[in-house]
Every structure is written in C-alpha cells, then in structure tokens.
Amino acid sequence: MNSVETELQSLESIFCQDGEFTIEERNVDLVKLTIFNSVQGLKFQCILTKNYPHTPPLVHVLVPHQTKSQNAELQAELKSYLTQNNFLGEPMLFNVISWVMDTQTHAATEKEAEVSDEPLSTTLLQLDHMRSKSNYLRTLKSWTSQLNINGYVAFYNRFIFIGLQGCSSNLKEFVHRIKTQKIDVDSKGQPCKEKMMKVLCPIEVRESNLNEFKVYELTSAAELKTLFLEIGLSSQFEKYVPSISR
C-alpha cells in the first residue's frame, strides 16, 4: 500500500460518520473526494491528481455562513500555507484539513471572546415533528458547537422542546438557521426548511445552568418539568405543557 492510500484510509477512519468521507470519482488520472467535518460544519472538496503528492491537492473549503470575501480570504491563506510549508513529495491532505480546522477553531474562539460581555439568555423552542430525526439532531449539535450554545432537545409524548442557553446574538443566529436552512425532509423525503417551529420565550439569565448539549427521550412529565426547572422555566412548563398530558 502506497503512502497516498495510507493517507486516504487514515482520513476515512477519522471522518467515519455517515456522509463524512465520500470518494466521488476515482480513475487513473485523479481521485475526487468530499470530506465533511460534522462538528464544525466544514466541507472539503478535494482533487488529488495522478502526480499527487508531488503536486499539491486542489482543495476548496466550504464554511457555513461565510461571505464570499471571507471564503476568498481563507482560500488565499490556504494557498499561502501550502507555499510556505514544503510538503511536496509526501501526503499533505491531512495537514491541509487539520490546518483549516485549527484556523476555524481559532476564529470561533476570537468571536466568542468578542461576545463574552453579552448577557446570557435562555430560549425555549417547540417543534411539531422531526421526520429525519438523526440528521436533524446532528445538525443541531453542530450548530450549538459552532455557536457556543448549551442546552437540550427533549422528546416527551408528542412534544419536542429545545431549551438553549448562550449569548443573545448566538441564540438569534441559531433560530435564524433553523428557519432559513433545509434541516428536515418533507412527506416526500425532500429536504425542507423548518416551518412549524415556535419560539416560546427568550429570557435573560445571570448564569448558565447547562454545560453541554444533550438529547433526552423522556417517559414522564416529571422528567420534562425537571429540565424546564434547570434553566428557570417553571412557569413556561405550566403554560406550554397541558395538564392533560402530565
């Protein structure tokens, strides 16, 4: 097995979730593949020519919610990174992907520092349904990671609640994404936007009571009430969960 095959196998073992590593085309002249980092939402469209690694890979990076100018700047920085580091002659795709991931993590940290003085807020959302549950939840987890939001999705009987805590601007961005991006599928299995979500309440809080994002499958109203209490929403429980369902 040559070094390029070893690198591809290593990448496939790292990006091992469904849809994270896909070889789109392979022949004697090139290998075309797509790598998706589901945690950061980064997509890498890569082409390795038959001369790779003696020529650099062609890599196009798609970053969610990045403007065209920001994307162009990232591509220029990536080109400079390849020029400054003499990788020719050895597999370098893993180095490229790692560099982009580290760069985006650093950018997210800087953005987080900029909004650290914002007051914390709690937002409670209610969904009508999730047809593509696994994909829907995977997307929500990715967004909470990107936006430094903690919270939960709680399933109880026919209810689906999403409780979130974070900076106000990040919570607004989260809600905006749910409303404007294709996050679920319709009755025909086609990707669709969330049209039946309700924002039940946004309230300001002094400190966060949550430190991660979890999914709960609940069997009693008492369990659901406990989750509401954890983020200071006891009155909302009484208002939005009818007594007939308790």
URNORCOR-V313515 format. One record per pair of residues at least 12 apart in sequence whose C-alpha atoms are under 8 Angstrom apart, sorted by the first residue. I is the first residue (numbers start at 1). GAP is how many residues later the second one is. Records with the same first field share a line. If there is no record, write none. Layout:
I = GAP / GAP
This chain:
3 = 87 / 88
4 = 49 / 87
7 = 84 / 86 / 87
11 = 83
15 = 20 / 21 / 22
19 = 17
20 = 14 / 15 / 16 / 17 / 18
21 = 12 / 13 / 14 / 15
22 = 12 / 13
28 = 22
29 = 20 / 21
30 = 17 / 18 / 19 / 20
31 = 16 / 17 / 18 / 19
32 = 13 / 14 / 15 / 16
33 = 12 / 13 / 14
34 = 12
38 = 100 / 101 / 104
39 = 102 / 103 / 106 / 107
40 = 61 / 102 / 103 / 105 / 106
41 = 22 / 23 / 101 / 102
42 = 19 / 20 / 21 / 22 / 59
43 = 18 / 19 / 20
44 = 15 / 16 / 17 / 18 / 53
45 = 14 / 15 / 16
46 = 12 / 13 / 14
47 = 12
52 = 37 / 39
53 = 35 / 36 / 37 / 38 / 39
54 = 34 / 35 / 36
55 = 33 / 34
56 = 26 / 31 / 32 / 36
57 = 35 / 36
60 = 15
61 = 14
78 = 18 / 22
82 = 14
108 = 38
112 = 36
115 = 52
116 = 51
118 = 49 / 50
119 = 48 / 49 / 85 / 86 / 87
120 = 45 / 46 / 47 / 48 / 84 / 85 / 86 / 87 / 88
121 = 44 / 45 / 46 / 47 / 50 / 81 / 82 / 83 / 84
122 = 41 / 42 / 43 / 44 / 79 / 80 / 81 / 82 / 83 / 109
123 = 40 / 41 / 42 / 48 / 76 / 77 / 78 / 79 / 80
124 = 37 / 38 / 39 / 40 / 75 / 76 / 77 / 78
125 = 36 / 37 / 38 / 72 / 73 / 74 / 75 / 76
126 = 33 / 34 / 35 / 36 / 71 / 72 / 73 / 74
127 = 32 / 33 / 34 / 35 / 69 / 70 / 71
128 = 31 / 32 / 68 / 69
129 = 31
130 = 54
131 = 53 / 54 / 55
132 = 52 / 53
133 = 51
135 = 48 / 49
136 = 47 / 48
139 = 44
141 = 72
143 = 31
144 = 30 / 69
147 = 23 / 24 / 27
148 = 18 / 22
149 = 15 / 16 / 17 / 18 / 21 / 22 / 63 / 64
150 = 14 / 15 / 16 / 60 / 61 / 62 / 63
151 = 12 / 13 / 14 / 59 / 60 / 61 / 62 / 63
152 = 12 / 61 / 62 / 63 / 64
153 = 61 / 62 / 63
154 = 61 / 62 / 63 / 64 / 70
155 = 61 / 62 / 63
156 = 61 / 62 / 63 / 64 / 65 / 68
157 = 62
163 = 65 / 68
165 = 43 / 45 / 66
166 = 42
178 = 15 / 16
179 = 14 / 15 / 16 / 18
180 = 13 / 14
181 = 12 / 13
182 = 12
208 = 23
209 = 21 / 22
210 = 20 / 21
220 = 26
221 = 24 / 25
222 = 24
225 = 12
